C-alpha cells in the first residue's frame, strides 16, 4: 500500500497514541541520557505545568553516515522520572511503543491519583468513625463557637461558588476542546481524501494511456502490462485509504461524542450536587446532607482520577506536538515515528513513479513516430491511409522529458515542450474534405491532431503527479501535514485540554472541601440550635423559679 492511513490520522495525537497501546519498543537501545537537561528544567513539563511553548531540544545518535542517524524526539520535554526504572530520568524521548515512556508520562499525573486515593480512604475512614460515634457514643451537643459557625458558613459559600466556576470552566473547555479536535479531524480527513483523489487520478490517467492511439499506434504491450500491475496497486491503496478514513473518522467522532457527553454529565452532576448540598446544609436537612456526602465522596474520587487521566492526555498531546515538529525539522533522521507510521511502501511508490515516467516517455515516442514517419513525409496518393495530402512546413517533434533510464532530460533546439505543444501543433492542422484529405496547407488532420492532443495532455497530467508521488516516497507529504498540525492545531488542542483538567481539578477540590464543610456547618448549626434552646429553657426555668419565690 502506498499510503498508510495512520500517517494521516496520527495528528489526532492522543487518541491515536492510546490506540497503539503499550508495546515493545522499536527505538534504539543505545540512546544515552541527557546530561545537559537539569531536573529543574525537566520539572517544567512534568507535573501540572507542561510547557508546550518550550523550544525543541534534539538528542541525535549518529552512526557512520547521515542515513543511519537517529533522533530522540521531544528529548527535553520527556525527560521525566520513570517509576518502572527506580524513578530514574527517562531519556528515550517520545515513543508510544515504549512502556517506560507511558510510565514516565503517567507519573506526571501521580499527584492527582494519590489525592484520589487519600481522599477515598481518608474521608471514608472519617465517615465510618462518625457513624460509629453517632450510634455507639451518643452524647448531648455542647455549646458552639460563633466564630466557627461564621467561618464554616463563609467557607461553604466560597467553595460552592468555586465549584460553580469550575463547572463553567469545565463545560467551556469541553466545548472548545471538541471544536478544536473536530477541526483537526476534518483537516486530517481532508488530507486523506486529497490523497485518495490523487491516487485515483493517477490510476485513471494510466488506464486512459492504454486506450490512447495516434494514427492507430498504441503503447507497447509490455508497457500496458506494467500499467495493469501498477493500476491494481493504486486502486487497492486508494480503496484502503478511503475505507480507513471513513472508519477511523467515525470511530474518533464517536469517541469525541462520548468524551463530550461524559464531561457535560460530570459538570451537570457536580453543579446539582453542590447546589443541593448547599441548600440542604443551610436548611438543616441533615439526612439528605449525609446522603449527598456519601454520593459526593465517591464522585469526587472518580473526578480526581478523571482529572489525572486528562492531565496525562494533555502531556501526551504536548509531547506528540513537539515530536511532530522535530520530525519535520529533521527529515533525514530515523525516529520513533518511523516504526509506527511508515509513510509509504517505497517499492510501490517508486514503481508507480517509474511507470508514470515510462508511460509519458512512450507516449511522446508514439507521437514522434507518427510525426516523423507519417506527418512529415509527402506520400503519394496511392499510400492510403498514410496519404492525406501533407504539405507545408515540417512538424517539430515533441520533447521527451526523460532519458531512457528515466532521469530528467533537457529539451534540445527545435523540440516542442509538452506544456505548449498542443498550441504549437495547432499551427500545422489543415482543413479536410469529407474523405479526410487536406484541402489546405498542413500536415495534421483534425482527428490526428485530436489524438496527439490527448496524448500530450495525458503526458502533462502524469508529469504533474510526479512531485506528488515523490512526496509520498520520501514522506514529504506526511511532514507537511505534521507541520500544519503543529502550527495551526496543536496550540488549541493544548490550551483546551488544559482547560478541561483545570476545570476538573477546580470542581473536584471545591466539591471535596464543600463536603467537609457540609458536615462541619451542619454540626455547628445543630450546636447553635441546641445552645439557643438550652438558653431559652434556662431562661424559662429562671422565670418560673422567680415566680414561685414571689
SVG drawing of the C-alpha trace seen along z (x, -y; Angstrom):
<svg xmlns="http://www.w3.org/2000/svg" viewBox="-45 -38 76 45">
<polyline fill="none" stroke="black" stroke-width="0.4" points="0.0,0.0 1.4,-3.4 -0.1,-5.4 -0.7,-4.1 -3.6,-5.9 -2.1,-6.2 0.4,-8.6 -2.5,-10.9 -4.5,-10.4 -1.6,-10.5 -2.2,-14.1 -5.0,-13.3 -2.2,-12.9 -3.5,-11.5 -6.5,-9.5 -4.3,-7.5 -1.4,-7.4 -3.6,-5.5 -4.9,-3.2 -1.4,-1.8 -1.2,-0.9 1.8,0.5 4.2,2.5 7.7,3.5 10.0,0.5 11.1,0.2 13.5,-2.6 17.3,-2.3 18.5,-0.7 21.7,-2.8 20.1,-6.1 22.1,-8.0 20.9,-10.1 20.7,-13.9 23.2,-15.4 22.5,-18.8 19.0,-18.8 18.7,-19.6 16.0,-18.3 14.6,-21.7 14.2,-22.1 12.5,-18.8 10.1,-19.5 8.7,-22.4 6.9,-19.8 6.4,-17.1 3.6,-17.8 0.6,-20.2 2.6,-22.7 3.5,-21.0 5.0,-23.7 4.0,-23.3 5.8,-26.5 9.2,-25.3 11.6,-25.1 12.6,-21.8 15.6,-20.0 17.3,-17.4 19.4,-14.5 20.6,-12.7 22.5,-9.5 24.7,-9.5 26.1,-6.4 28.6,-6.1 26.6,-8.2 23.7,-10.6 21.3,-7.9 21.9,-6.0 21.4,-9.0 18.6,-8.7 16.8,-11.4 15.3,-11.2 12.0,-13.1 10.9,-15.6 14.0,-14.7 13.9,-17.6 10.2,-17.6 10.0,-13.8 13.0,-13.9 10.8,-12.8 11.1,-10.3 10.3,-6.7 8.7,-4.7 9.4,-1.5 13.2,-2.2 13.7,-3.2 12.5,-6.7 15.5,-7.5 15.1,-10.0 13.6,-8.6 15.8,-9.5 14.1,-7.6 12.1,-10.6 8.7,-10.4 7.9,-6.7 4.4,-5.4 5.6,-1.8 7.8,-2.1 6.2,-1.3 8.8,-3.4 7.5,-6.4 4.0,-5.7 5.2,-5.1 7.0,-8.4 4.2,-10.5 1.7,-8.7 3.9,-9.8 3.1,-13.4 -0.5,-12.8 0.5,-10.8 -0.3,-13.6 -3.9,-13.6 -4.2,-9.8 -2.6,-10.0 -5.1,-12.7 -7.9,-10.5 -6.7,-7.5 -6.1,-9.6 -9.5,-11.2 -11.3,-7.9 -9.6,-6.1 -9.2,-9.1 -12.7,-10.5 -14.2,-7.0 -12.5,-6.3 -13.7,-9.6 -17.3,-8.8 -17.0,-5.4 -15.8,-6.9 -18.6,-9.5 -21.1,-6.7 -19.6,-4.7 -19.6,-7.6 -23.0,-8.6 -24.6,-5.3 -22.3,-4.0 -21.3,-7.1 -24.3,-9.3 -24.0,-12.5 -25.6,-15.8 -24.0,-18.6 -22.3,-21.3 -22.1,-25.0 -21.0,-26.3 -18.5,-28.9 -19.9,-31.9 -16.5,-32.2 -16.5,-28.6 -20.2,-28.9 -19.5,-32.0 -16.2,-30.7 -17.9,-27.4 -20.7,-29.3 -18.3,-31.6 -16.1,-28.7 -19.2,-26.8 -20.4,-29.7 -16.9,-30.3 -16.3,-26.6 -19.8,-26.4 -19.1,-29.4 -15.7,-27.9 -17.4,-24.7 -19.8,-26.5 -16.9,-28.4 -15.1,-25.1 -18.2,-23.6 -18.4,-26.6 -14.6,-26.3 -15.1,-22.5 -18.1,-23.0 -16.5,-25.8 -13.3,-23.7 -15.1,-20.7 -16.9,-22.9 -13.6,-24.4 -11.8,-21.1 -14.4,-19.3 -14.4,-22.1 -10.6,-22.0 -10.4,-18.2 -13.2,-18.3 -11.3,-20.9 -8.1,-18.8 -10.0,-15.7 -11.6,-17.5 -8.2,-18.6 -6.7,-15.1 -9.7,-13.6 -9.3,-16.3 -5.7,-15.4 -6.6,-11.7 -9.4,-12.4 -7.0,-14.5 -4.5,-11.6 -7.3,-9.2 -8.4,-11.6 -4.8,-12.0 -4.2,-8.3 -7.4,-7.6 -6.5,-10.3 -3.1,-8.8 -4.7,-5.4 -7.3,-6.8 -4.6,-8.5 -2.7,-5.3 -5.8,-3.4 -6.5,-6.1 -3.0,-5.8 -3.7,-2.2 -6.6,-3.3 -4.8,-6.2 -3.7,-5.7 -2.1,-8.1 -2.8,-7.0 -3.8,-3.6 -0.4,-3.3 -0.8,-2.1 1.6,-1.8 3.8,1.3 2.2,4.4 4.9,4.7 4.2,1.1 0.4,1.8 1.2,4.9 3.2,2.7 0.3,0.2 -2.1,3.1 0.2,4.0 0.6,0.5 -3.1,-0.3 -4.1,2.6 -1.8,1.5 -3.0,-2.1 -6.7,-1.2 -6.1,1.1 -4.2,-1.7 -6.9,-4.3 -9.6,-2.0 -7.9,-1.1 -7.1,-4.7 -10.8,-5.7 -12.1,-2.8 -9.7,-3.5 -10.5,-7.2 -14.2,-6.6 -13.8,-4.0 -11.3,-5.9 -13.0,-9.3 -16.3,-7.6 -14.6,-6.0 -12.9,-9.2 -16.1,-11.2 -17.8,-8.6 -15.0,-8.9 -15.3,-12.7 -19.0,-12.5 -18.6,-10.1 -16.0,-12.4 -18.2,-15.4 -21.2,-13.6 -19.2,-12.4 -17.8,-15.9 -21.2,-17.5 -22.7,-14.9 -19.9,-15.5 -20.3,-19.2 -24.1,-19.0 -24.0,-16.4 -21.3,-18.3 -23.3,-21.6 -26.5,-20.0 -24.7,-18.2 -23.1,-21.4 -26.3,-23.4 -28.4,-20.8 -25.7,-20.2 -25.6,-24.0 -29.4,-24.2 -29.8,-21.1 -27.0,-22.4 -28.5,-25.8 -31.9,-24.5 -30.6,-21.8 -31.8,-18.7 -29.1,-16.5 -30.3,-13.2 -30.2,-14.4 -26.9,-16.1 -25.4,-12.8 -26.8,-11.0 -25.2,-13.7 -21.9,-13.4 -21.7,-9.7 -22.6,-10.2 -20.2,-13.1 -17.4,-11.2 -17.4,-8.6 -18.0,-11.1 -15.1,-13.3 -12.8,-10.3 -13.8,-9.5 -13.4,-13.1 -9.9,-13.3 -9.0,-10.1 -10.5,-11.5 -8.6,-14.8 -5.4,-12.8 -6.2,-11.0 -6.8,-14.3 -3.6,-15.7 -1.8,-12.6 -3.6,-13.1 -2.7,-16.7 1.0,-15.8 0.9,-13.1 -0.6,-15.6 2.1,-18.1 4.8,-15.5 3.3,-14.5 3.1,-18.0 6.8,-18.6 7.7,-15.3 6.0,-16.1 7.8,-19.4 11.2,-17.8 10.3,-15.1 9.5,-17.7 12.8,-19.6 14.9,-16.5 13.8,-14.7 16.9,-12.5 16.9,-11.1 15.4,-7.9 12.8,-8.4 10.3,-6.5 7.7,-7.7 9.2,-5.6 8.2,-2.3 4.7,-3.5 3.7,-5.4 5.5,-4.1 4.6,-6.8 4.8,-4.7 5.7,-1.4 8.8,-2.8 9.0,0.1 5.4,-0.5 5.8,-4.3 9.0,-4.1 7.4,-1.6 4.4,-3.9 6.7,-6.9 8.8,-4.9 5.7,-3.7 4.3,-7.3 7.7,-8.3 7.7,-5.3 4.2,-6.0 5.0,-9.6 8.2,-8.8 6.5,-6.1 3.5,-8.3 6.0,-11.0 7.8,-8.4 4.5,-7.2 3.6,-10.8 7.1,-11.5 7.0,-8.3 3.8,-9.4 5.1,-12.9 8.4,-11.6 7.0,-8.6 3.6,-9.9 3.0,-13.7 6.5,-14.8 6.5,-12.6 4.9,-13.6 3.3,-10.3 1.9,-9.6 -1.9,-9.3 -1.6,-5.6 -0.3,-5.2 -3.6,-5.2 -4.1,-5.7 -0.8,-7.5 -1.5,-9.9 -3.8,-12.8 -2.1,-15.5 0.5,-16.5 2.2,-19.9 3.8,-22.9 6.5,-23.2 7.5,-20.1 6.0,-19.4 8.6,-19.6 8.8,-16.6 7.9,-16.6 10.5,-17.0 10.8,-13.8 11.3,-14.9 13.1,-11.7 16.2,-9.8 15.9,-6.0 16.8,-5.5 14.0,-7.9 16.3,-10.6 15.3,-14.2 16.3,-15.3 16.7,-18.9 14.9,-19.8 17.0,-20.4 16.5,-23.2 13.6,-22.5 11.7,-20.3 8.2,-21.2 7.9,-21.5 4.9,-19.5 3.5,-22.5 2.7,-24.4 2.8,-21.5 -0.9,-21.5 -0.9,-25.2 2.2,-24.8 0.7,-21.7 -2.5,-23.6 -0.5,-25.7 0.0,-22.5 -3.6,-21.5 -5.3,-21.5 -8.9,-21.6 -10.1,-18.3 -12.5,-17.1 -15.3,-14.5 -12.8,-11.8 -10.3,-13.0 -7.7,-14.6 -6.2,-18.0 -7.7,-20.8 -5.4,-23.4 -1.8,-23.6 -1.0,-21.5 0.4,-18.1 -2.1,-17.2 -5.7,-16.3 -8.2,-17.4 -8.6,-13.7 -4.8,-13.2 -4.4,-16.5 -7.0,-15.4 -5.1,-12.1 -1.9,-13.9 -3.5,-16.5 -5.0,-13.7 -1.6,-12.1 0.2,-15.4 -2.4,-16.3 -2.1,-12.9 1.7,-13.3 1.3,-16.6 -1.1,-15.1 1.2,-12.2 4.2,-14.6 2.3,-16.9 1.7,-13.9 5.5,-13.2 6.1,-15.6 3.1,-14.1 4.4,-10.6 7.9,-11.7 6.4,-13.3 4.7,-10.0 8.0,-8.2 10.2,-10.5 7.4,-11.3 7.3,-15.0 3.5,-14.8 3.3,-13.4 5.9,-16.0 3.9,-18.9 0.7,-17.5 2.5,-17.3 3.9,-20.8 0.4,-22.2 -1.0,-20.4 1.8,-21.6 1.4,-25.3 -2.4,-25.5 -3.9,-22.9 -1.6,-21.9 -1.9,-25.3 -5.6,-25.0 -5.5,-21.3 -3.1,-22.0 -4.9,-25.1 -8.4,-23.5 -7.2,-20.1 -5.7,-22.2 -9.0,-23.9 -10.6,-20.5 -8.2,-19.2 -8.0,-22.6 -11.8,-22.6 -11.9,-19.1 -9.3,-19.9 -11.3,-23.0 -14.6,-21.1 -13.0,-18.1 -11.2,-20.3 -14.2,-22.6 -16.7,-19.8 -14.3,-17.9 -13.9,-20.8 -17.7,-21.6 -18.4,-18.0 -16.2,-18.7 -17.9,-22.0 -21.4,-20.5 -20.6,-18.3 -18.8,-21.0 -21.6,-23.6 -24.3,-21.0 -22.6,-20.2 -22.2,-23.9 -25.8,-24.6 -27.0,-21.8 -24.9,-23.0 -26.2,-26.6 -29.8,-25.4 -29.2,-23.3 -27.5,-26.2 -30.3,-28.6 -32.8,-26.0 -30.8,-25.4 -30.5,-29.1 -34.2,-29.7 -35.1,-26.7 -32.8,-28.0 -34.4,-31.5 -37.9,-30.0 -36.8,-27.9 -35.3,-31.0 -38.6,-32.9 -40.6,-30.1 -38.4,-29.9 -38.6,-33.7 -42.4,-33.5 -42.5,-30.7 -40.5,-32.7 -42.7,-35.7"/>
</svg>
